[in-house]
Each structure stands twice: as C-alpha cells, then as structure tokens.
Amino acid sequence: MADSFFYKIFGLKIRSEIEFPELQKSSGKHDVSIYVGSTPDRIENPERTGARFTASPGRFLLKIDGIAKYFVREGNLIVVEPGP
C-alpha cells in the first residue's frame, strides 16, 4: 500500500496517496479518499456527456489525453490513473 497523506481543504478532510504539499495537513477520520489506480474506460448509461467527461448519478469520469483519467464515485472516492 502506498503512503497516505492527510489534508483539510474547504472543510473536507482528505486521505490521499498523492502528496499535495500546498494543502493544510490534517489527521483523523477523512471524508474523501484519493487513490492511484485503474479507472473504468467508460460509465454505463451516462446522463451527461462532454468532450472529455461522462457522468451518471454517483459517478463521474474525466479523461485528459496524455495526462490522466479521474474517476469519482459517490463524492467520497477519487481514483487517478496517470497517463503514459
């Protein structure tokens, strides 16, 4: 398991596998988790679709070519899949 970093921003406590030195450090129970891992290629039956994103209730997928894919689930989990 990767190292965990804990932050507080906009009233949310965040646990992250990605270090954000510019954010205020925190500890204790977290509201949002950020992981590095695999994201889905698409969201089934999206209600909204844009040039780089798809969304359905409780799901959001953002693809930025050559940078990363970002998948948000239920507002409390963010998975980042770095690009090549």
Contacts in CASP RR format, 6 or more apart in sequence:
PFRMAT RR
TARGET T0000
AUTHOR 0000-0000-0000
METHOD contacts of the structure
MODEL  1
MADSFFYKIFGLKIRSEIEFPELQKSSGKHDVSIYVGSTPDRIENPERTG
ARFTASPGRFLLKIDGIAKYFVREGNLIVVEPGP
2 17 0 8 1.000
2 36 0 8 1.000
3 17 0 8 1.000
3 19 0 8 1.000
4 15 0 8 1.000
4 16 0 8 1.000
4 17 0 8 1.000
5 15 0 8 1.000
5 16 0 8 1.000
5 17 0 8 1.000
5 18 0 8 1.000
5 19 0 8 1.000
5 20 0 8 1.000
5 25 0 8 1.000
6 13 0 8 1.000
6 14 0 8 1.000
6 15 0 8 1.000
6 16 0 8 1.000
6 25 0 8 1.000
6 26 0 8 1.000
6 27 0 8 1.000
6 28 0 8 1.000
6 30 0 8 1.000
7 13 0 8 1.000
7 14 0 8 1.000
7 16 0 8 1.000
7 20 0 8 1.000
7 23 0 8 1.000
7 24 0 8 1.000
7 25 0 8 1.000
7 26 0 8 1.000
8 14 0 8 1.000
8 23 0 8 1.000
8 24 0 8 1.000
8 25 0 8 1.000
8 26 0 8 1.000
9 23 0 8 1.000
9 24 0 8 1.000
12 31 0 8 1.000
12 32 0 8 1.000
13 26 0 8 1.000
13 28 0 8 1.000
13 29 0 8 1.000
13 30 0 8 1.000
13 31 0 8 1.000
13 32 0 8 1.000
14 23 0 8 1.000
14 26 0 8 1.000
14 30 0 8 1.000
14 31 0 8 1.000
14 32 0 8 1.000
14 33 0 8 1.000
14 34 0 8 1.000
15 30 0 8 1.000
15 32 0 8 1.000
15 33 0 8 1.000
15 34 0 8 1.000
16 33 0 8 1.000
16 34 0 8 1.000
17 34 0 8 1.000
17 35 0 8 1.000
17 36 0 8 1.000
18 34 0 8 1.000
18 36 0 8 1.000
18 80 0 8 1.000
31 76 0 8 1.000
32 75 0 8 1.000
32 76 0 8 1.000
32 77 0 8 1.000
32 78 0 8 1.000
33 76 0 8 1.000
33 77 0 8 1.000
33 78 0 8 1.000
34 78 0 8 1.000
34 79 0 8 1.000
34 80 0 8 1.000
35 77 0 8 1.000
35 78 0 8 1.000
35 79 0 8 1.000
35 80 0 8 1.000
36 79 0 8 1.000
36 80 0 8 1.000
36 81 0 8 1.000
36 82 0 8 1.000
37 79 0 8 1.000
37 80 0 8 1.000
37 81 0 8 1.000
38 79 0 8 1.000
38 81 0 8 1.000
39 61 0 8 1.000
39 69 0 8 1.000
39 70 0 8 1.000
39 71 0 8 1.000
39 79 0 8 1.000
39 80 0 8 1.000
39 81 0 8 1.000
40 61 0 8 1.000
40 71 0 8 1.000
42 54 0 8 1.000
42 61 0 8 1.000
43 54 0 8 1.000
43 55 0 8 1.000
43 56 0 8 1.000
43 59 0 8 1.000
43 60 0 8 1.000
43 61 0 8 1.000
44 56 0 8 1.000
45 56 0 8 1.000
46 54 0 8 1.000
46 55 0 8 1.000
46 56 0 8 1.000
47 55 0 8 1.000
47 56 0 8 1.000
47 57 0 8 1.000
48 54 0 8 1.000
48 55 0 8 1.000
48 56 0 8 1.000
49 55 0 8 1.000
52 62 0 8 1.000
52 63 0 8 1.000
52 64 0 8 1.000
53 60 0 8 1.000
53 61 0 8 1.000
53 62 0 8 1.000
53 63 0 8 1.000
54 60 0 8 1.000
54 61 0 8 1.000
55 61 0 8 1.000
58 72 0 8 1.000
58 73 0 8 1.000
58 74 0 8 1.000
58 75 0 8 1.000
59 71 0 8 1.000
59 72 0 8 1.000
59 73 0 8 1.000
60 70 0 8 1.000
60 71 0 8 1.000
60 72 0 8 1.000
61 69 0 8 1.000
61 70 0 8 1.000
61 71 0 8 1.000
61 72 0 8 1.000
62 69 0 8 1.000
62 70 0 8 1.000
62 71 0 8 1.000
63 69 0 8 1.000
64 70 0 8 1.000
66 83 0 8 1.000
66 84 0 8 1.000
67 82 0 8 1.000
67 83 0 8 1.000
68 80 0 8 1.000
68 81 0 8 1.000
68 82 0 8 1.000
68 83 0 8 1.000
69 80 0 8 1.000
69 81 0 8 1.000
69 83 0 8 1.000
70 78 0 8 1.000
70 79 0 8 1.000
70 80 0 8 1.000
70 81 0 8 1.000
71 78 0 8 1.000
71 79 0 8 1.000
71 81 0 8 1.000
72 78 0 8 1.000
73 79 0 8 1.000
END
